[in-house]
Amino acid sequence: MEAAAGSKFSDVDEYGFKRGEKFDYKNYGTFMDNYLKTLTRRRIKWEAILQQNPDLSVISPKIKRYIRKGIPGPYRADVWMKITGADEAKQRNPNLYRSLLNIEHFNKEISDSISIDLPRTFPDNIHFDSKKARLFNILCAYAHHNRDVGYCQGLNYIAGLLLIVTDDEEKSFWLLKHIVEKIVPQYHSHNMANLLRDLAVFRELVIRRLPAVNRHVEDLGLPYAVIASKWFICIFAEVLPVETVLRIWDCVFAEGSKIVFRAALAMFITHKRAILGCEDIAALANLFRDTMIQDSIVTDCHSFIEAMFSLRLKRSELESLRKVAVLNGN
């Protein structure tokens, strides 16, 4: 791929994703000049951490702080496997994934649904065609392992990004299992019970922290389910720039679903002025669908993560709101 005119950057990122026509190369260049130096320092510090604590059996405050600042790409897959316990679960049941692939007949409805979604998965990634057969394996294996979930649209993006990061079917399977069953349980089940509950919780968090923004959104008539369902279902995969998603996932794997709420709130807070500036539902929908998911605010993953953690959000508040949402039938 040729570099964009007047830019020192290729129009394809390091993960193989094509940059959009409106990609802001100038601001990205300013960001990367500093971020590359940060990545080099991070890598040196992570080398020391992994030498001292190779199994990462305990996430100390120091390790948690390092995770929030970003896990270096070469270590990301193995660190995810360790901090989630997926590595240990895999060791306890080492033949599970292969045994699932050896099922004589996959459920036709499931395998057909997955096959239909494969071409839709990361079509803007120049390397992904070669990974689609492996993605099919991961999704089919998981669907037959967890019959309560089976296959749900959105899992293709999560599993696909896991495969890009790990380049390993089995690791991707175990990390997918951890996400679906531990981090966001019942987001991908047939009734999506916990997804609906957490969208109601998210709305309440916006009301509490950004009442004027909430009033504006509701006055224009755009439902929170339309705005944020994909954010929660895919944990921002196929929504935000990939480096930003991976930084969010670093924290999600270490700290759980609270991070999804932090990222969603940060989307509203960092785009407050733009949201309030929308004069009708079409403009607001366009802002959430296109503009604010590729602007310089979210491309600068370092600043976006800092914005996430500048928020005050306690797990106790989340759990309290979840109980209220359940009582209200959400």
C-alpha positions in Angstrom: 0.0 0.0 0.0 1.2 3.5 -0.8 1.5 6.1 1.8 -1.2 8.8 1.8 -0.2 11.9 0.0 1.9 14.1 2.1 2.1 11.6 4.9 5.0 9.5 6.3 2.4 6.8 7.2 1.0 4.1 5.1 -2.8 4.0 4.5 -2.7 0.6 6.2 -2.0 0.3 9.9 0.3 -2.2 11.6 -2.5 -4.7 12.1 -3.5 -4.6 8.4 -6.5 -2.3 8.6 -7.0 0.3 5.9 -7.2 3.8 7.2 -10.4 5.7 6.2 -10.6 8.4 3.6 -11.1 11.0 6.4 -8.2 9.7 8.5 -6.3 12.7 10.1 -2.7 11.9 9.2 -1.4 15.2 10.6 -2.8 14.8 14.1 -1.9 11.1 14.0 1.7 12.0 13.1 1.9 14.4 16.0 0.5 11.7 18.4 2.8 8.9 17.1 6.0 11.0 17.4 5.5 10.9 21.2 3.7 7.6 21.4 6.5 5.5 19.8 8.9 6.8 22.4 6.4 5.8 25.1 6.0 2.3 23.6 9.8 1.8 23.7 9.9 2.8 27.4 6.9 0.5 28.1 8.5 -2.5 26.4 11.7 -2.1 28.5 9.6 -1.9 31.7 7.5 -4.9 30.7 10.6 -7.0 30.1 11.6 -6.4 33.7 8.1 -7.2 35.0 8.0 -10.5 33.1 11.4 -11.5 34.3 10.4 -10.9 37.9 6.9 -12.3 37.7 6.6 -14.5 34.6 3.3 -16.2 35.5 1.6 -12.9 36.5 -0.3 -14.9 39.1 -1.1 -11.7 41.1 -2.0 -8.4 39.5 -0.3 -6.1 41.9 -1.0 -2.3 41.9 2.2 -1.9 40.0 1.2 -4.4 37.3 -2.3 -2.9 37.1 -0.8 0.5 36.6 1.5 -0.9 33.8 -1.5 -2.6 32.1 -3.4 0.7 32.1 -0.5 2.3 30.3 -0.5 -0.5 27.7 0.8 -4.0 27.2 3.5 -4.0 24.4 2.3 -5.8 21.3 4.8 -8.7 21.4 3.7 -9.6 24.9 0.0 -8.9 24.7 -1.3 -12.4 23.8 0.6 -14.2 26.5 -0.1 -11.5 29.2 -3.9 -11.7 28.4 -3.8 -15.5 28.7 -2.1 -15.2 32.1 -4.0 -12.4 33.7 -7.3 -13.8 32.8 -6.5 -17.3 34.0 -7.2 -18.6 30.4 -3.8 -20.1 30.3 -4.4 -22.1 33.5 -7.9 -23.2 32.3 -6.3 -24.4 29.0 -3.7 -26.4 30.9 -6.5 -28.0 33.0 -8.3 -29.1 29.8 -5.7 -29.2 27.1 -7.7 -31.3 24.6 -10.9 -29.3 24.7 -10.4 -27.2 21.7 -9.2 -30.0 19.4 -12.0 -32.3 20.6 -14.6 -29.6 19.6 -13.1 -29.4 16.2 -13.4 -33.1 15.8 -17.1 -33.1 16.3 -18.4 -35.2 13.3 -21.2 -32.9 12.3 -21.5 -29.2 13.2 -25.0 -27.9 13.7 -25.9 -26.7 10.2 -27.8 -23.6 11.4 -24.8 -22.4 13.5 -22.2 -23.2 10.8 -24.3 -21.4 8.1 -24.7 -18.3 10.3 -21.0 -18.2 10.9 -20.2 -18.7 7.3 -22.5 -15.8 6.3 -20.7 -13.5 8.8 -17.2 -14.4 7.8 -17.0 -12.1 4.7 -18.4 -9.2 6.8 -15.7 -9.6 9.4 -13.0 -6.9 9.0 -13.3 -6.5 5.2 -11.0 -3.5 5.5 -8.2 -5.7 6.8 -5.8 -6.7 4.0 -4.6 -9.8 5.8 -7.9 -11.2 7.1 -8.9 -13.4 4.1 -6.2 -15.8 5.1 -7.6 -16.0 8.7 -11.2 -16.7 7.9 -11.0 -20.5 8.0 -9.3 -20.3 11.4 -12.0 -17.8 12.6 -14.7 -20.3 11.5 -13.0 -23.0 13.6 -12.9 -20.8 16.7 -16.5 -19.7 16.4 -17.9 -23.2 15.6 -15.9 -24.7 18.4 -17.2 -22.2 20.9 -20.8 -22.4 19.7 -20.7 -26.2 20.2 -19.0 -25.8 23.6 -21.5 -23.2 24.9 -24.9 -24.2 23.6 -26.6 -21.5 25.7 -24.9 -18.9 23.6 -24.3 -20.8 20.4 -23.3 -18.1 17.8 -24.3 -14.5 18.1 -23.4 -11.7 15.7 -20.6 -9.6 17.3 -18.7 -12.7 18.4 -17.0 -12.7 15.0 -15.5 -9.3 15.6 -14.3 -10.3 19.1 -12.8 -13.6 18.0 -11.4 -12.0 14.8 -9.5 -9.4 16.7 -8.3 -12.0 19.2 -7.0 -14.0 16.3 -5.2 -10.9 14.8 -3.5 -10.4 18.2 -2.6 -14.0 19.1 -2.3 -15.5 15.7 -3.3 -18.7 17.5 -6.7 -20.5 17.2 -6.5 -22.1 20.6 -5.5 -19.0 22.6 -8.3 -17.1 20.8 -10.8 -19.7 21.8 -9.9 -19.6 25.4 -9.9 -15.8 25.5 -13.2 -15.7 23.8 -14.6 -18.1 26.3 -13.3 -15.9 29.1 -14.9 -12.8 27.6 -18.3 -14.4 27.0 -18.6 -16.3 30.2 -16.7 -14.1 32.8 -16.4 -10.5 31.6 -19.8 -10.0 29.8 -21.9 -13.0 30.7 -25.4 -13.1 29.0 -24.5 -10.3 26.6 -24.5 -12.8 23.8 -27.2 -15.2 25.0 -30.5 -15.4 23.1 -32.3 -13.0 25.4 -29.2 -10.7 25.9 -30.5 -10.1 29.4 -27.3 -8.6 30.8 -26.7 -6.4 27.8 -30.2 -4.8 28.1 -29.5 -4.3 31.8 -26.2 -2.7 31.3 -27.5 -0.4 28.6 -30.0 0.8 31.2 -27.2 1.2 33.7 -25.1 3.2 31.1 -28.0 5.6 30.5 -28.3 6.2 34.2 -24.5 6.9 34.5 -24.8 9.5 31.7 -27.8 11.0 33.5 -25.8 11.3 36.7 -22.6 12.7 35.1 -23.8 14.5 32.0 -27.4 15.5 32.6 -27.5 18.1 29.9 -26.0 15.7 27.3 -28.6 13.0 28.3 -31.4 15.5 27.9 -30.2 16.6 24.5 -29.8 13.0 23.3 -33.3 12.1 24.6 -34.9 15.3 23.2 -33.6 14.4 19.8 -35.0 10.9 20.2 -31.9 8.7 19.6 -32.2 5.6 21.9 -29.2 4.4 23.9 -29.6 1.0 22.4 -28.9 2.4 19.0 -25.9 4.4 20.2 -24.2 1.9 22.4 -25.3 -1.7 21.8 -22.4 -2.4 19.4 -20.0 -0.8 21.9 -21.0 -3.3 24.6 -21.6 -6.4 22.4 -18.2 -6.1 20.6 -16.3 -4.4 23.4 -15.6 -1.6 20.9 -14.0 -4.0 18.3 -15.1 -2.8 14.8 -16.0 0.5 16.4 -12.9 2.3 17.5 -9.4 2.4 16.0 -7.7 -1.0 16.7 -4.9 0.4 18.8 -7.4 2.1 21.0 -9.5 -1.1 21.3 -6.5 -3.1 22.3 -5.6 -0.6 25.0 -9.2 -0.9 26.3 -9.0 -4.7 26.1 -5.7 -4.7 28.1 -7.7 -3.1 30.9 -10.9 -5.2 30.4 -8.9 -8.4 30.8 -7.3 -7.1 34.0 -10.3 -5.3 35.6 -13.5 -6.7 34.0 -16.6 -5.2 32.7 -16.3 -1.9 34.6 -13.8 -0.8 31.9 -16.5 -1.1 29.2 -18.6 1.5 31.1 -15.5 3.7 31.5 -14.8 3.6 27.8 -18.5 4.3 26.9 -18.6 7.2 29.4 -15.4 8.6 28.0 -16.9 8.6 24.5 -19.7 10.8 25.8 -17.4 13.1 27.9 -14.7 13.6 25.3 -17.4 14.4 22.7 -19.7 16.4 24.9 -19.5 19.6 22.8 -20.0 17.7 19.5 -23.1 15.9 20.9 -24.7 19.1 22.2 -23.9 20.7 18.8 -26.1 18.2 16.9 -29.4 19.9 15.9 -31.4 16.8 14.8 -31.5 13.0 15.1 -29.8 12.5 11.8 -26.8 14.6 12.8 -26.6 12.9 16.1 -26.8 9.4 14.6 -24.0 10.3 12.1 -21.8 11.6 14.9 -22.0 8.3 16.8 -21.9 6.1 13.7 -19.1 7.8 11.8 -17.5 11.0 13.0 -16.6 10.3 16.7 -15.3 6.8 16.1 -12.5 7.8 13.9 -11.6 11.4 15.0 -8.3 12.5 16.6 -9.8 12.1 20.2 -10.2 8.3 19.8 -7.1 7.9 17.6 -4.9 9.3 20.4 -5.3 6.1 22.4 -3.1 7.3 25.2 -5.2 10.4 25.9 -8.4 8.5 25.5 -7.3 5.9 28.2 -6.3 8.7 30.5 -9.8 10.2 30.0 -11.3 6.9 30.9 -9.5 6.7 34.2 -10.1 10.4 35.1 -13.7 9.3 35.7 -14.9 8.5 39.1 -16.6 5.1 38.8 -16.8 2.5 41.6 -17.9 -1.1 41.2 -20.3 -0.6 44.1 -22.2 2.1 42.1 -22.4 -0.3 39.0 -23.7 -3.2 41.0 -26.3 -1.0 42.8 -27.5 0.3 39.4 -27.6 -3.2 38.0 -29.9 -4.3 40.8 -32.2 -1.4 40.2 -32.2 -2.1 36.4 -33.2 -5.7 37.1 -36.0 -4.6 39.4 -37.3 -2.3 36.7 -37.3 -5.2 34.2 -34.2 -4.2 32.2 
